[in-house]
Amino acid sequence: MRFADIGQQLRAYRLESGLRAEEIAARLGVSRAALYRYEKGEVIKLDTIRRLAELLKISPLSLLGIGVEYFSRPLALQERLRQVEEDAEQILQLGGALCTLVTSEGYDSALAEAMADAANAAPERLAFHAAAEQALGLLAARKRAYQQRRPSIIAMVSEDALRGLLMDGIAPGLRVSEAVRHNLILAARAEAENLAGLMESVPMGLQIGLLTDSAPAGHFIVLRARERAHLCANPFRPDSQPLNAIGVGTVTAADEAVSIHQRVAENAWREARKGAEAAGRVRLLLAEMRLH
């Protein structure tokens, strides 16, 4: 058994359960420190895995990294994605308006402003604030790891999704004031210009294409490491509502699932607009939005 992998999945499923570490440790009959050691990859008995799976309401196979992992909480899926990205050497993305790992500092600042403003009006203000802080921390950790490791990325973003971003701004699902929404629309336009610049310059190890003729039916990422590959189907944008977003994301290392998604992405890449052509299309879209 790969105890480090089990530990990572345990942490993600702990976030998915909504239970505090203290609650899980107490029900399991161990100390909180012991639970954290399991999460860091300490040897764990099969009986303990079975009891943890029962407590977290998942299959023991999920903790062992076999089959499909399901996540209904954005924070849990973002944590699991962060873990898989740490080992990835190649990342293949299909769908969405942006490539999250290469968004600018302006995007992060705008998202933080949106989360702070939305927290003020949220019924569960303290819980929302805590979830927002955790979401922003996970995003920062993912981007930091990318900057340090520089895995190669091929991303295909959707023109339809980008148009929606430019119309509604960053974090369209959050309830914010009119002034903040205006700032978020301006930040979205700045991010689209950043995207066009990346398309045009084609930095080493980063290629971004634009899908214009048909919008992807879903958003997924294939992450290839030295030993194995993972597929993540992610319905949650990084600027989603951090507390009560509705959806189910999946992560799997099953060869068949990875292969078919890889083929779909490779076919889409052949049809995508690239380089100066893609950048020009994004800037044309920006110009159209500024007229409205």
Rosetta blueprint (number, residue, H / E / L):
1 M L
2 R L
3 F H
4 A H
5 D H
6 I H
7 G H
8 Q H
9 Q H
10 L H
11 R H
12 A H
13 Y H
14 R H
15 L H
16 E H
17 S H
18 G L
19 L L
20 R L
21 A H
22 E H
23 E H
24 I H
25 A H
26 A H
27 R H
28 L H
29 G L
30 V L
31 S L
32 R H
33 A H
34 A H
35 L H
36 Y H
37 R H
38 Y H
39 E H
40 K L
41 G L
42 E L
43 V L
44 I L
45 K L
46 L H
47 D H
48 T H
49 I H
50 R H
51 R H
52 L H
53 A H
54 E H
55 L H
56 L H
57 K L
58 I L
59 S L
60 P H
61 L H
62 S H
63 L H
64 L L
65 G L
66 I L
67 G L
68 V E
69 E E
70 Y E
71 F E
72 S L
73 R L
74 P H
75 L H
76 A H
77 L H
78 Q H
79 E H
80 R H
81 L H
82 R H
83 Q H
84 V H
85 E H
86 E L
87 D L
88 A L
89 E L
90 Q E
91 I E
92 L E
93 Q E
94 L E
95 G L
96 G L
97 A L
98 L L
99 C L
100 T H
101 L H
102 V H
103 T L
104 S L
105 E H
106 G H
107 Y H
108 D H
109 S H
110 A H
111 L H
112 A H
113 E H
114 A H
115 M H
116 A H
117 D H
118 A H
119 A H
120 N H
121 A H
122 A L
123 P L
124 E L
125 R H
126 L H
127 A H
128 F H
129 H H
130 A H
131 A H
132 A H
133 E H
134 Q H
135 A H
136 L H
137 G H
138 L H
139 L H
140 A H
141 A H
142 R H
143 K H
144 R H
145 A H
146 Y H
147 Q H
148 Q H
149 R H
150 R L
151 P L
152 S E
153 I E
154 I E
155 A E
156 M E
157 V E
158 S E
159 E H
160 D H
161 A H
162 L H
163 R H
164 G H
165 L H
166 L H
167 M H
168 D H
169 G L
170 I L
171 A L
172 P L
173 G L
174 L L
175 R L
176 V L
177 S L
178 E H
179 A H
180 V H
181 R H
182 H H
183 N H
184 L H
185 I H
186 L H
187 A H
188 A H
189 R H
190 A H
191 E H
192 A H
193 E H
194 N H
195 L H
196 A H
197 G H
198 L H
199 M H
200 E H
201 S H
202 V L
203 P L
204 M L
205 G L
206 L E
207 Q E
208 I E
209 G E
210 L E
211 L E
212 T L
213 D L
214 S L
215 A L
216 P L
217 A L
218 G L
219 H L
220 F E
221 I E
222 V E
223 L E
224 R E
225 A L
226 R L
227 E L
228 R L
229 A E
230 H E
231 L E
232 C E
233 A E
234 N L
235 P L
236 F L
237 R L
238 P L
239 D L
240 S L
241 Q L
242 P L
243 L L
244 N L
245 A L
246 I L
247 G L
248 V L
249 G E
250 T E
251 V E
252 T E
253 A L
254 A L
255 D H
256 E H
257 A H
258 V H
259 S H
260 I H
261 H H
262 Q H
263 R H
264 V H
265 A H
266 E H
267 N H
268 A H
269 W H
270 R H
271 E H
272 A L
273 R E
274 K L
275 G H
276 A H
277 E H
278 A H
279 A H
280 G H
281 R H
282 V H
283 R H
284 L H
285 L H
286 L H
287 A H
288 E H
289 M H
290 R H
291 L L
292 H L
